[in-house]
């Protein structure tokens, strides 16, 4: 099977460097005039798919906002994943899972095994039980052409206490994560399948991303305070590997389909300008 890195590289070339989140939190459902229940969730998700599924490279549903409705919410998530894949988008499920042994293997099977109803192109993962604990995810992803985006430098203020803590060899925790993911991507062409999550608002952190050879997901743009221009400060020479991610900035334009598309087009234009792509 073609690697996730290769498929992502092609999707970005064809549709542009943009990821849009599907984050149906209660305030956003209310903004759209929808009820905070499974019916509102379903209408919200279907509208986003209709507006963006056939034009955005990567769509990132936030699993928690579906899971909060129990089994019916998960059914809607499964349906949303299928609809997005049928429309040609790559699906990055934002689950931030992390564990050890058989448990992380089960998480891997849930999201990265093609036989699962929750099968997606890639997932987010937490490395704070050790990057090596995620090996079952990396292995299953590699076997089935999937990807894993590992948290490295997140934009929430609480993250710095852990991520920027200095280890015995003088590197920060974040840099050790970066370096281990770089090893997994060594020699991959045109792009490795294992990425990092680096917030668009973290500023110049002094961390070295130059050898990652994989995608760099940059959430926090738009309503969360980050601008496309901030990407230059955060990523420097690694800009070509950046996948900018917007959620509320685009979703606030709904529920009108044309307005959602226009908002996504504006976000994509800003990203192209910041990344220097045509």
C-alpha positions in Angstrom: 0.0 0.0 0.0 1.2 3.5 -0.8 2.6 5.3 2.3 0.6 8.0 4.2 3.5 10.4 3.6 3.2 9.9 -0.2 -0.6 10.2 -0.1 -0.4 13.4 2.0 2.3 14.9 -0.3 0.0 14.3 -3.3 -3.1 15.6 -1.5 -1.4 18.8 -0.6 -0.1 19.3 -4.1 -3.6 18.8 -5.5 -5.8 20.5 -2.9 -3.4 22.8 -1.1 -1.7 22.9 2.3 -4.7 23.0 4.6 -6.2 20.9 7.3 -9.7 21.8 8.7 -10.9 20.4 12.0 -14.4 19.2 12.7 -15.0 20.3 16.3 -18.7 20.3 17.1 -18.6 21.7 20.6 -21.8 22.9 22.2 -21.1 26.6 21.5 -20.6 26.0 17.8 -23.7 23.9 17.5 -25.6 26.7 19.1 -24.0 29.2 16.8 -25.3 27.2 13.8 -28.8 27.1 15.3 -28.5 23.3 16.0 -29.5 21.4 19.1 -26.8 20.0 21.3 -27.7 16.3 20.7 -27.1 13.6 18.2 -29.4 15.2 15.6 -27.5 18.5 15.8 -24.2 16.6 15.7 -25.3 14.7 12.6 -26.5 17.8 10.7 -23.3 19.6 11.6 -21.0 16.8 10.4 -22.9 16.2 7.2 -22.8 19.9 6.4 -19.0 20.1 6.9 -18.5 17.1 4.7 -20.7 18.5 2.0 -18.9 21.8 2.1 -15.3 20.7 2.4 -14.9 17.0 1.8 -14.2 17.2 -1.9 -11.8 20.2 -1.7 -9.7 20.1 1.5 -6.6 17.9 1.6 -7.0 16.8 5.3 -10.0 16.9 7.6 -9.5 16.4 11.3 -12.5 15.3 13.3 -12.0 15.7 17.1 -13.2 12.4 18.4 -14.2 13.7 21.9 -17.0 15.8 20.5 -18.5 12.7 19.0 -17.8 10.4 21.9 -19.6 12.6 24.4 -22.9 11.4 22.8 -22.1 7.7 23.4 -22.7 5.0 20.9 -24.8 7.2 18.6 -22.1 9.8 18.5 -19.5 7.2 17.6 -21.8 5.9 14.8 -22.0 9.5 13.4 -18.2 9.7 13.6 -17.9 6.4 11.7 -20.3 7.7 9.1 -18.4 11.0 8.9 -15.1 9.2 8.3 -16.6 7.2 5.5 -18.2 10.2 3.8 -14.9 12.2 4.0 -12.9 9.3 2.5 -15.5 8.8 -0.2 -15.1 12.6 -1.0 -11.4 12.2 -1.4 -10.2 13.9 1.8 -7.5 12.3 4.0 -8.9 11.8 7.5 -6.8 12.7 10.5 -8.6 11.6 13.7 -7.7 13.8 16.6 -7.7 11.3 19.5 -4.3 11.9 21.2 -4.1 8.3 22.4 -1.2 6.9 24.3 -0.6 3.8 26.4 1.5 0.7 26.6 1.5 -2.9 25.5 -1.8 -4.5 24.5 -3.7 -1.3 25.2 -1.9 0.8 22.7 -2.1 -2.1 20.3 -5.8 -2.0 20.7 -5.9 1.7 20.0 -3.8 1.1 16.9 -6.2 -1.6 15.7 -9.2 0.7 16.4 -7.9 3.5 14.1 -5.3 2.1 11.8 -6.5 -1.4 10.8 -8.6 -1.3 7.6 -11.1 -3.8 9.0 -12.1 -1.3 11.8 -15.2 0.9 11.3 -13.1 3.8 12.7 -10.3 3.2 10.2 -8.7 6.5 9.2 -5.6 7.7 7.3 -3.8 9.0 10.4 -4.2 9.7 14.1 -2.8 12.0 16.7 -0.9 10.4 19.6 0.6 11.3 23.0 4.2 10.2 23.6 4.4 10.9 27.3 4.7 7.2 28.2 7.7 7.2 26.0 7.8 7.4 22.2 8.7 3.8 22.1 5.4 2.9 23.8 3.7 3.9 20.5 5.6 1.3 18.5 2.4 -0.7 17.8 0.8 2.4 16.3 3.9 3.0 14.1 4.0 -0.6 13.0 0.4 -0.9 12.1 0.4 2.5 10.3 3.4 1.4 8.3 1.8 -1.9 7.4 -1.4 -0.3 6.1 -0.2 3.0 4.7 -1.3 5.1 7.7 0.2 7.9 9.6 0.7 9.0 13.2 1.2 12.6 14.4 2.9 12.8 17.8 2.5 15.7 20.2 5.8 17.7 20.5 5.3 21.4 21.2 1.7 22.2 21.9 0.2 25.6 22.3 -1.5 25.2 25.6 0.4 26.9 28.4 0.5 23.8 30.6 2.4 21.9 28.1 5.7 23.7 28.5 6.4 22.4 32.0 6.7 18.9 30.5 7.7 19.5 26.9 10.5 22.0 27.6 11.8 20.2 30.7 15.5 19.3 30.1 16.6 15.7 30.2 19.9 14.2 31.4 21.6 14.6 28.0 20.7 18.3 27.8 17.9 18.0 25.3 14.4 19.0 26.1 11.7 16.4 26.3 10.2 17.8 23.1 13.5 17.6 21.3 13.8 13.9 22.2 10.4 13.3 20.7 11.4 15.2 17.6 14.6 13.2 17.2 12.9 9.9 17.7 10.3 10.7 15.0 13.1 11.9 12.7 14.7 8.4 13.0 11.4 6.7 12.0 11.2 8.9 8.8 14.9 8.5 7.8 15.2 7.8 4.1 11.4 8.1 3.3 10.4 9.8 0.1 8.8 12.1 -0.8 7.7 12.5 2.9 7.8 10.3 6.0 4.5 9.1 7.4 5.2 10.0 11.0 4.5 13.6 11.9 4.7 16.0 14.8 2.1 18.4 16.3 3.7 21.8 16.9 1.3 24.6 17.8 1.2 27.7 15.6 1.4 30.0 18.6 4.5 28.6 20.3 6.9 31.1 18.8 10.6 30.6 18.2 11.3 27.7 20.6 14.9 27.0 19.6 14.0 23.4 18.8 15.5 21.7 15.7 12.9 20.4 13.3 15.2 20.2 10.3 15.7 16.5 10.2 12.1 15.3 10.8 11.4 14.5 7.1 7.7 14.2 8.0 4.6 16.4 8.2 4.4 19.1 10.8 0.8 19.7 11.9 0.3 23.3 13.0 -3.0 23.7 15.0 -4.0 27.0 16.7 -4.5 29.1 13.6 -7.4 31.6 13.4 -9.7 31.8 16.4 -7.0 30.4 18.7 -4.7 33.4 18.0 -2.2 32.1 15.5 -1.8 33.6 12.1 -0.4 32.1 8.9 2.5 34.6 9.2 3.4 33.1 12.6 4.3 29.9 10.8 7.5 31.4 9.5 8.6 32.2 13.1 7.8 28.8 14.5 9.0 26.6 11.6 11.7 28.6 9.8 13.4 26.5 7.2 11.0 23.6 7.9 8.1 25.5 6.4 7.7 23.2 3.4 6.7 20.3 5.7 4.0 22.3 7.6 0.4 21.4 7.4 -1.6 24.4 8.8 -4.8 23.5 10.7 -7.8 25.7 11.2 -11.0 24.9 13.0 -13.2 27.6 14.4 -12.0 30.3 11.9 -13.6 28.2 9.1 -16.4 26.6 11.0 -17.8 29.8 12.3 -18.8 30.6 8.8 -21.5 27.9 8.8 -24.0 26.5 8.4 -24.1 28.0 4.9 -22.2 25.7 2.6 -21.0 28.5 0.3 -19.8 30.5 3.3 -17.9 27.5 4.7 -16.2 27.0 1.4 -15.3 30.7 1.1 -13.8 30.7 4.6 -11.7 27.6 3.8 -10.6 29.3 0.6 -9.5 32.4 2.5 -7.6 30.2 5.0 -5.9 28.3 2.2 -4.9 31.5 0.5 -3.3 32.8 3.7 -1.5 29.5 4.1 -0.2 29.5 0.6 1.2 33.0 1.0 2.9 32.1 4.3 4.4 28.9 3.0 5.4 30.4 -0.3 3.4 27.8 -2.4 1.3 28.6 -5.5 
